Amino acid sequence: MPSAGTSGPNVPRLTSPVKRVAKDGGGMDPPPSQPSSRASSATKRDTAGLITDLTRLKEITNDTRIQSPTYRKDHFDDFDDEPDLPEIEVKEELPREVSFGDLEIKDQDLVDDLSDLDEAEGLYDDNASQVSSLSTEPDLTEEYDTDLEVDEDRWINPEKYDIDTTGRSRYLQACEEIGVQPATYFLKHMSDTHLVMKFHGLGPDGMRALAESLKLNTVLEKIDLEGNFILEEGTTCLTRVLKDNCYVTELVLSDNKVGNEGAKAICELLTDNKTIIHLDLAGNDIQDDAAEDFYEMLTRNAAIKTLLLRHNKFEDKGAEWFNGVLNENVSLETLDLSWNCFQSRGCIMLCEAIKDNVGMKYLDLSMNGLGIDGARALEDSLKENKYLEELNISYCRIPTDGCAYIAAGLQINDTLKKFNVGYNPFSADGGYAILVGTDRNEQSALQLLDFGNLMVRKEFKDLYDKLKEERQDRKFTVKYGGVLLDSTRFGRNKKLDPFEELMNDPMTKLKDFLEKAGYRLIDLFKTFDRDQSWSIDLSELKEGIKKANIDLTDEQIEELMKKLDKDKSGTIEFNFLKSENPDELMLGEEEYIILKRRAKQYIAQKEQAEAERLRLHAEATSESFRPLLDKA
């Protein structure tokens, strides 16, 4: 029922707090126009001080549509310079505390909210003394409690509680289920990008537990499990996990005895997984039966760059599959097949394969049976290949004759930078022939030539010193064992150079003087003979040579005396009329003529040999190095 003196629709009325004051302590009487059951209810609520004005009502109901009757007036008090704004008419001044019964509430939603308040009035009547006034801010601490206030570490490090990016919890659970001891090192380094666990004794069961954690691990980029004896079973568990992994790029499983089946599982993995680019399976007892799987994988996977298969058991049958790999795969850059069981036939196929390969940069065939036939095949490969940069054929049973083929290949090749041919059963002459092949190639890119512990001759050392000086820009280096002693230093098996012998003969200087002065030798010696005895001793010879200003030292004069004194009498006879004393001066001159003739022939032969060397140098065949190997 509407109150007297008001207009508008019938709406529920709320009793003003004024009425509460009159009821409790006397004072203002309630208006006579507001008798209703709702008014009595409002009066009870006012006892707790719940509702004092429309502002608090708005805060309780969260209804933005409720405005104070003085809102418009108060709002526009600051705009005195607005003449066009309509003047707000205020009928009468409201009391200091406004009764909700004097307000008209037109919104039905607000009516419903007030009804909800009536239903809860019993709670306020019973606990009026415990309800605080609405003039203070409510305590919402419990309502908005968060984990940040309870555990800051959970908020700062969520990976420890909510997201396990390393698989730690799964690893511990797997260890408990399988019955193995968790690896402390692994737990400490699960967040590292490189997991290096060499010789930790994981075994197949330990590998199974570790593989479980890798299902969730998204940080690992390299896995090195060398020497953990995981066998085929552990390898299979690991490959199943890594099939969908897109983070690991390097996988090292050397010395784990994975066998053929483990190798096949890895090949199946890499057929689909294109993230792993480095694979090390050295020392795993892999045999020819798995060679086809490597062929299938490498012809489909163009991402893998490094494949290390040293210390396995591949033979000539496996070499056929690797021959196909080198012919078809152009992305593989490093292949290590050292310390396998390839014989001459298998090595020939591998050498022939690199002839046309355009991707391989490093090839290791050491400790295989290359032999002389393999060296012959290697000659053509070195001449044709333009991409290989490092080659290792140490411990390959290459004899001295095989060095001629290698030298011929090095004479043409201009891309190889490091070449290891050490610890092969060839002699110092074979090593010298290979160095000569390098010397003949002015476009050679060789920076390192490794002969292992080969003992070389002085001519090898001299040639190396020359090349080292000429190729300083490439830092050319040759490794060898040492230099053999030169037997000529002790007067054994001395090879005489006729031209050097002629030039060092004191008779040559004496003849040069006579030719310039226009004298005969006998006329010169007559001037040396002070007593006219047709013979001169050492003192007369020295005195005469010094007076004539002939450029001979005392040692050379003494040597001249020994050469001309044929009978060892201590004098040089030059009277050819005395039959009992042969003309020693004439004999000495004849020897000089013979020595001069030999020197001339030697020079001619040397010039002819140099012309032949230049011809062979241009041909670059293995035959051009035969003279270096056949020399005594």
C-alpha positions in Angstrom: 0.0 0.0 0.0 1.4 3.4 -0.9 2.1 5.9 1.8 0.3 9.2 2.3 1.9 12.1 0.5 3.8 9.8 -2.1 3.1 8.8 -5.6 4.1 6.0 -7.8 3.6 2.2 -7.8 3.5 0.1 -4.7 7.0 -1.0 -3.7 8.4 -2.5 -0.6 9.5 0.0 2.0 12.5 -0.3 4.3 12.6 1.3 7.7 15.0 4.0 8.3 17.6 3.7 11.1 15.8 6.6 12.7 13.1 4.2 13.7 15.6 2.0 15.4 16.8 4.8 17.6 13.3 5.7 18.6 12.6 2.1 19.5 15.7 1.4 21.4 16.5 4.7 23.2 13.6 7.1 22.5 13.7 10.1 20.2 12.2 10.5 16.8 8.9 8.7 16.2 8.4 6.6 13.1 6.3 8.3 10.4 2.7 7.2 10.7 2.5 6.4 7.0 4.9 3.4 7.1 3.2 0.7 9.0 4.0 -2.7 7.4 5.5 -6.0 8.1 8.5 -5.2 5.9 9.0 -2.1 7.9 9.3 -4.1 11.1 11.8 -6.4 9.4 13.9 -3.5 8.2 13.8 -2.1 11.7 15.4 -5.3 13.0 18.1 -5.2 10.4 18.9 -1.6 11.2 19.7 -2.8 14.7 22.9 -4.3 13.3 23.6 -1.2 11.2 23.5 -3.1 7.9 21.8 -0.5 5.8 22.3 3.3 6.3 21.8 4.8 2.9 21.6 4.0 -0.8 25.4 4.1 -1.2 25.8 1.1 1.1 22.9 -0.6 -0.5 24.7 -0.2 -3.8 27.8 -1.8 -2.3 25.8 -4.7 -0.9 23.8 -5.5 -4.0 26.5 -4.5 -6.5 23.7 -2.9 -8.5 25.1 0.1 -10.5 21.7 1.4 -11.3 21.1 2.6 -7.7 21.8 6.3 -7.3 21.5 8.6 -4.3 18.7 11.2 -4.5 21.3 13.9 -4.1 23.5 12.5 -6.8 22.5 14.8 -9.6 22.7 17.8 -7.5 26.0 16.9 -6.0 27.3 16.0 -9.4 26.5 19.3 -11.0 27.6 21.5 -8.2 31.0 21.9 -9.7 29.7 23.0 -13.1 28.5 26.6 -12.3 29.4 27.7 -15.8 26.9 25.4 -17.4 23.8 27.6 -17.9 21.9 25.1 -20.1 21.7 22.4 -17.5 18.3 21.9 -16.0 17.9 22.9 -12.4 17.3 20.0 -10.0 14.2 20.4 -8.0 14.4 19.3 -4.4 11.1 18.9 -2.8 12.2 19.0 0.8 15.4 18.4 2.7 16.0 14.9 3.6 16.8 13.9 7.1 20.4 13.2 8.0 19.6 9.5 8.0 17.3 8.6 5.2 14.7 5.9 5.7 14.4 3.4 3.0 10.7 3.6 3.3 10.8 7.1 1.7 12.5 5.8 -1.4 10.8 4.3 -4.4 12.5 1.2 -5.7 11.4 0.4 -9.2 13.8 -2.3 -10.2 12.4 -5.8 -9.7 15.9 -7.3 -9.4 16.6 -5.0 -6.5 13.3 -6.1 -4.9 14.4 -9.7 -5.2 17.7 -8.9 -3.5 15.9 -7.2 -0.6 13.7 -10.3 -0.3 16.9 -12.4 0.1 18.0 -10.0 2.9 14.6 -10.6 4.7 15.2 -14.3 4.7 18.6 -13.8 6.3 17.3 -11.4 9.0 17.0 -14.2 11.6 20.8 -14.7 11.4 21.4 -11.0 12.1 18.8 -10.9 15.0 20.5 -13.8 16.8 24.0 -12.5 16.3 23.5 -8.7 16.2 26.2 -8.1 18.7 28.8 -9.9 16.5 28.0 -8.1 13.2 30.2 -5.2 12.4 29.0 -1.9 11.0 29.0 -1.5 7.2 31.0 1.7 7.6 34.2 -0.5 7.9 35.7 -2.5 5.0 34.9 -6.2 5.0 37.7 -8.7 5.6 38.0 -10.7 2.4 41.3 -12.4 3.3 39.9 -15.9 3.6 37.7 -15.6 0.5 40.6 -14.5 -1.8 43.4 -16.7 -0.2 45.9 -17.8 -2.9 48.9 -20.2 -3.1 51.2 -17.2 -3.4 50.6 -16.4 0.2 51.0 -20.1 1.3 54.0 -21.2 -0.8 56.0 -18.6 -2.8 58.4 -21.3 -4.2 55.5 -23.0 -5.9 54.7 -19.7 -7.7 58.3 -18.9 -8.5 59.3 -22.5 -9.6 56.2 -24.1 -11.0 58.3 -26.7 -12.9 59.0 -28.4 -9.5 55.4 -28.8 -8.7 53.1 -28.6 -11.7 55.1 -29.2 -14.8 57.9 -31.8 -14.9 59.9 -30.9 -18.0 62.8 -33.2 -17.0 60.9 -36.3 -16.2 62.3 -36.5 -12.7 59.1 -37.9 -11.0 58.6 -40.4 -13.8 62.2 -41.6 -13.5 61.9 -42.2 -9.8 58.7 -44.0 -10.2 60.1 -46.2 -13.0 63.2 -47.0 -10.9 60.9 -48.1 -8.1 58.7 -50.3 -10.4 61.7 -51.9 -12.2 63.7 -52.3 -9.0 66.9 -50.4 -9.8 68.8 -47.8 -7.9 68.2 -44.2 -9.2 71.4 -42.7 -10.6 72.4 -39.7 -8.5 74.4 -38.2 -11.3 71.4 -38.4 -13.6 69.1 -36.7 -11.1 71.6 -33.9 -10.6 72.0 -33.2 -14.3 68.5 -33.8 -15.7 68.2 -30.1 -16.5 71.4 -30.0 -18.5 71.3 -29.8 -22.3 74.2 -32.4 -22.5 73.8 -35.7 -20.6 77.2 -37.4 -20.4 77.1 -40.6 -18.4 80.1 -42.7 -19.5 80.7 -46.0 -17.9 78.0 -45.7 -15.2 76.9 -49.3 -15.4 73.3 -48.7 -16.3 72.6 -52.0 -18.0 69.3 -52.8 -19.8 67.1 -52.2 -16.7 68.8 -48.9 -15.9 68.3 -47.8 -19.5 64.6 -48.7 -19.3 64.1 -46.4 -16.3 66.1 -43.6 -17.8 64.1 -43.9 -21.0 60.9 -43.3 -19.1 62.1 -39.8 -18.0 63.0 -39.0 -21.6 59.4 -39.1 -22.6 58.9 -35.8 -20.8 62.3 -34.3 -21.1 62.4 -31.3 -23.4 65.8 -29.9 -22.6 68.3 -32.6 -23.6 70.2 -32.0 -26.8 73.0 -34.5 -26.5 73.0 -38.0 -24.9 76.3 -39.8 -24.3 75.9 -43.2 -22.7 79.3 -44.7 -23.7 80.2 -48.0 -22.0 77.0 -48.7 -20.1 76.4 -52.2 -21.6 72.7 -51.5 -22.3 72.6 -54.3 -24.9 69.8 -54.8 -27.4 67.0 -54.5 -24.8 68.1 -51.1 -23.5 68.7 -49.8 -27.1 65.2 -50.8 -28.1 63.6 -49.0 -25.1 65.6 -45.9 -26.0 64.7 -45.9 -29.6 61.0 -46.1 -28.8 61.2 -43.0 -26.7 63.3 -41.0 -29.2 61.1 -41.8 -32.2 59.0 -38.7 -31.6 61.7 -36.6 -29.8 62.6 -33.4 -31.6 65.2 -32.1 -29.2 68.1 -34.6 -29.2 70.6 -34.0 -31.9 73.6 -36.1 -30.8 73.4 -39.7 -29.7 76.5 -41.6 -28.5 76.1 -45.3 -27.7 79.6 -46.6 -28.2 80.8 -49.7 -26.4 77.3 -50.9 -25.4 77.3 -54.2 -27.3 74.0 -53.4 -28.9 74.6 -56.0 -31.7 72.8 -56.4 -35.0 69.3 -56.1 -33.5 70.2 -53.0 -31.6 71.7 -51.4 -34.7 68.6 -52.3 -36.7 66.4 -50.6 -34.0 68.5 -47.5 -34.3 68.3 -47.5 -38.1 64.5 -47.7 -37.8 64.6 -44.8 -35.5 66.6 -42.6 -37.8 64.5 -43.5 -40.8 61.7 -41.4 -39.1 63.7 -39.1 -36.8 65.4 -36.3 -38.7 66.6 -34.4 -35.7 69.6 -36.6 -34.8 72.6 -35.6 -36.9 75.5 -37.2 -35.0 75.5 -41.0 -34.3 78.3 -42.9 -32.6 78.0 -46.7 -32.5 81.6 -47.7 -32.1 82.5 -51.0 -30.5 79.1 -52.6 -30.6 79.8 -56.0 -32.3 77.8 -54.9 -35.4 78.3 -57.3 -38.3 77.4 -57.5 -42.1 73.8 -58.5 -41.4 73.0 -54.9 -40.2 74.8 -53.2 -43.1 71.7 -53.3 -45.3 69.8 -51.5 -42.6 72.4 -48.7 -42.6 72.0 -48.5 -46.3 68.2 -48.2 -46.1 68.5 -45.5 -43.4 71.2 -43.4 -45.0 69.4 -43.4 -48.4 66.3 -42.0 -46.7 67.7 -39.8 -44.1 69.4 -36.7 -45.5 69.8 -35.0 -42.1 72.5 -37.2 -40.5 76.0 -35.7 -40.9 78.3 -38.0 -38.8 78.3 -41.8 -38.5 81.0 -43.5 -36.4 81.2 -47.3 -36.8 84.8 -48.0 -35.8 85.7 -51.2 -33.9 82.9 -53.3 -35.3 82.9 -56.4 -37.4 82.0 -55.4 -40.9 83.6 -57.4 -43.7 83.6 -57.3 -47.5 79.9 -58.1 -47.8 79.1 -55.0 -45.7 81.5 -53.0 -47.8 79.1 -53.5 -50.8 76.3 -51.8 -48.9 78.5 -48.9 -47.8 79.6 -48.6 -51.4 76.0 -48.0 -52.3 75.7 -45.5 -49.4 78.6 -43.4 -50.7 77.2 -43.5 -54.2 73.7 -42.3 -53.2 74.0 -40.3 -50.0 75.3 -36.8 -50.6 74.7 -35.3 -47.1 76.8 -37.6 -44.9 80.0 -35.7 -44.1 81.9 -37.9 -41.7 82.2 -41.7 -42.0 84.4 -43.7 -39.7 84.9 -47.4 -40.7 88.2 -47.9 -39.0 89.2 -51.1 -37.2 86.8 -53.3 -39.0 87.5 -56.4 -41.0 87.6 -55.2 -44.6 90.1 -57.0 -46.8 91.5 -55.9 -50.1 88.3 -56.4 -52.0 86.2 -54.5 -49.5 88.7 -51.6 -49.4 88.8 -51.4 -53.2 85.0 -51.0 -53.2 85.1 -48.2 -50.6 87.9 -46.4 -52.4 86.0 -46.6 -55.7 82.9 -45.2 -54.0 84.5 -42.0 -52.9 85.7 -41.3 -56.5 82.3 -39.7 -57.4 81.1 -38.8 -53.9 80.3 -35.1 -53.5 79.4 -34.8 -49.8 82.1 -36.7 -47.8 84.6 -34.6 -46.0 86.2 -37.0 -43.6 86.8 -40.8 -44.2 88.6 -43.1 -41.9 89.6 -46.5 -43.2 92.5 -47.2 -40.9 93.3 -50.7 -39.6 91.8 -52.4 -42.6 93.4 -54.5 -45.4 94.0 -51.9 -48.1 97.2 -53.4 -49.4 98.8 -52.6 -52.8 95.5 -53.2 -54.7 93.7 -50.8 -52.5 96.4 -48.2 -52.9 96.0 -48.6 -56.7 92.3 -47.9 -56.4 93.0 -45.0 -54.1 95.1 -43.3 -56.8 92.1 -42.8 -59.1 89.9 -41.7 -56.2 92.4 -39.0 -55.1 92.6 -37.8 -58.7 88.8 -37.6 -59.2 87.4 -36.6 -55.8 87.1 -32.8 -55.2 85.4 -32.7 -51.8 87.3 -35.0 -49.4 89.3 -33.0 -46.9 90.6 -35.6 -44.4 91.7 -39.2 -45.1 93.1 -41.8 -42.7 94.6 -45.0 -44.1 97.1 -45.8 -41.3 97.7 -49.4 -40.4 96.4 -50.6 -43.8 99.4 -52.8 -44.8 100.5 -50.7 -47.7 103.9 -51.8 -49.0 106.6 -49.6 -50.6 105.4 -50.3 -54.1 101.9 -48.9 -53.1 103.5 -45.5 -52.3 103.9 -44.8 -56.0 100.1 -44.9 -56.6 99.5 -42.7 -53.5 102.1 -40.2 -54.7 100.5 -40.0 -58.1 97.1 -39.3 -56.6 98.5 -36.6 -54.3 100.2 -35.0 -57.3 96.7 -34.2 -58.8 94.5 -33.8 -55.7 93.9 -30.2 -54.7 91.3 -30.5 -51.9 92.8 -32.9 -49.3 94.0 -31.1 -46.2 95.0 -33.8 -43.8 96.4 -37.2 -44.9 97.4 -39.9 -42.4 99.4 -42.8 -44.0 101.5 -43.7 -41.0 102.3 -47.1 -39.5 102.3 -48.9 -42.9 105.1 -51.3 -43.9 106.9 -49.1 -46.5 110.4 -47.9 -46.4 112.0 -44.4 -46.2 112.0 -44.4 -50.0 108.3 -44.9 -50.1 107.8 -41.9 -47.7 110.1 -39.8 -49.9 108.1 -40.7 -53.0 104.9 -39.5 -51.3 106.5 -36.3 -50.3 107.8 -35.8 -53.8 104.2 -36.2 -55.1 103.2 -33.4 -52.8 106.1 -31.3 -54.0 105.1 -31.7 -57.6 101.6 -30.4 -56.9 101.7 -26.6 -56.7 98.0 -26.5 -56.1 98.1 -28.9 -53.2 96.0 -28.0 -50.2 97.7 -30.3 -47.8 98.3 -28.9 -44.3 99.3 -32.1 -42.5 101.0 -35.2 -43.8 101.4 -37.9 -41.1 103.9 -40.7 -41.6 103.7 -41.9 -38.0 107.1 -43.2 -36.8 108.7 -43.6 -40.2 112.4 -43.0 -40.2 113.4 -40.9 -43.2 116.6 -40.0 -45.0 118.4 -36.7 -45.2 117.0 -35.9 -48.7 113.4 -36.3 -47.2 114.3 -33.8 -44.5 115.8 -31.4 -47.0 112.7 -31.5 -49.2 110.4 -31.1 -46.2 112.3 -28.0 -45.1 112.0 -26.6 -48.6 108.2 -27.2 -48.8 107.8 -25.8 -45.3 109.4 -22.6 -46.3 107.5 -22.3 -49.6 104.1 -23.1 -48.0 104.2 -21.0 -44.9 100.7 -19.7 -45.6 99.2 -23.2 -45.3 101.3 -24.1 -42.2 102.4 -27.2 -44.0 103.5 -29.9 -41.5 105.0 -33.4 -41.9 105.1 -35.9 -39.0 107.7 -38.6 -39.1 109.9 -40.6 -36.7 113.4 -39.2 -37.3 116.2 -38.9 -39.7 118.4 -41.9 -40.5 122.2 -41.5 -40.1 124.0 -40.6 -43.3 126.6 -43.4 -43.9 128.6 -41.1 -46.2 129.6 -39.1 -43.2 131.7 -42.1 -42.1 133.3 -42.8 -45.6 131.1 -45.8 -46.4 129.4 -46.3 -49.7 130.2 -42.8 -50.7 128.6 -41.8 -54.0 131.1 -39.5 -55.8 129.8 -36.6 -57.7 132.3 -36.2 -60.6 131.4 -32.5 -61.1 132.0 -31.7 -57.4 135.1 -33.8 -57.4 136.5 -31.8 -60.4 135.6 -28.5 -58.8 137.3 -29.5 -55.5 140.5 -30.8 -57.2 143.4 -28.4 -56.6 144.6 -29.2 -60.1 141.6 -27.5 -61.4 142.6 -24.2 -59.8 146.2 -24.7 -61.0 144.9 -25.2 -64.6 142.7 -22.2 -64.5 145.7 -20.1 -63.5 147.8 -21.5 -66.3 145.1 -20.9 -68.9 144.8 -17.2 -67.9 148.6 -16.7 -67.7 149.4 -18.6 -71.0 151.9 -21.0 -69.4 152.4 -24.7 -69.7 152.5 -26.7 -66.5 156.0 -27.9 -67.1 157.3 -24.4 -67.6 155.7 -23.4 -64.3 157.3 -26.2 -62.5 160.7 -25.3 -63.9 160.5 -22.0 -62.2 159.7 -23.8 -58.9 162.8 -26.0 -59.3 165.6 -24.0 -57.5 168.4 -26.6 -57.9 167.5 -27.5 -61.5 167.1 -31.2 -60.6 163.9 -31.7 -62.7 162.1 -32.4 -59.4 160.5 -30.3 -56.7 159.7 -31.1 -53.1 156.9 -29.8 -51.0 158.8 -26.7 -49.8 159.7 -25.7 -53.4 156.1 -26.3 -54.4 154.7 -24.1 -51.7 157.2 -21.3 -52.2 156.6 -21.3 -56.0 152.8 -21.3 -55.7 152.8 -18.4 -53.3 155.2 -16.4 -55.4 153.0 -16.9 -58.4 149.9 -15.8 -56.4 147.9 -18.9 -57.2 144.8 -19.2 -55.0 145.6 -22.4 -53.1 145.7 -23.1 -49.4 148.4 -25.0 -47.6 146.0 -28.0 -47.3 145.3 -27.9 -51.0 149.0 -27.7 -51.9 149.6 -30.7 -49.7 146.8 -32.6 -51.5 148.3 -31.6 -54.9 151.6 -33.0 -53.7 150.0 -36.3 -52.9 148.2 -36.6 -56.2 151.3 -35.8 -58.3 153.8 -37.8 -56.2 153.0 -41.2 -57.6 155.9 -43.1 -56.2 155.6 -41.5 -52.7 159.2 -40.4 -52.9 158.5 -36.9 -51.5 159.3 -35.2 -54.8 157.5 -34.6 -58.1 159.6 -35.7 -61.1 158.8 -34.0 -64.4 161.8 -35.2 -66.5 160.2 -37.6 -69.0 163.7 -38.5 -70.5 164.7 -40.4 -67.4 163.1 -43.8 -67.8 163.9 -44.9 -64.3 161.8 -42.0 -63.0 158.4 -41.7 -64.7 157.1 -38.3 -65.5 154.7 -37.8 -62.6 153.7 -34.4 -63.8 152.4 -35.8 -67.1 150.5 -38.6 -65.3 148.9 -36.1 -63.0 147.8 -34.1 -66.0 146.3 -37.1 -67.7 144.2 -37.9 -64.6 142.9 -34.4 -64.6 141.8 -34.8 -68.2 140.0 -38.0 -67.3 138.3 -36.4 -64.3 137.2 -33.5 -66.5 135.7 -35.8 -69.1 133.8 -37.7 -66.4 132.4 -34.5 -65.0 131.2 -33.4 -68.4 129.4 -36.7 -68.9 127.8 -36.5 -65.4 126.4 -33.0 -66.2 124.9 -34.3 -69.4 123.3 -37.2 -67.6 121.9 -34.9 -65.0 120.4 -32.6 -67.5 118.8 -35.6 -69.3 117.4 -36.8 -66.0 115.9 -33.4 -65.2 114.2 -33.3 -68.5 112.8 -36.8 -67.9 111.6 -35.7 -64.4 109.8 -32.7 -65.9 108.1 -35.0 -68.4 107.0 -37.5 -65.8 106.0 -34.6 -63.6 103.5 -33.5 -66.3 102.1 -37.0 -66.7 101.5 -37.7 -63.0 101.6 -41.5 -63.2 102.7 -44.0 -60.7 105.6 -45.0 -63.0 107.1 -41.6 -62.6 107.8 -42.5 -59.0 109.4 -45.9 -59.7 112.9 -44.5 -59.9 112.6 -43.1 -56.4 111.6 -46.5 -55.1 114.1 -48.6 -57.1 117.2 -46.6 -56.2 119.8 -48.2 -54.1 
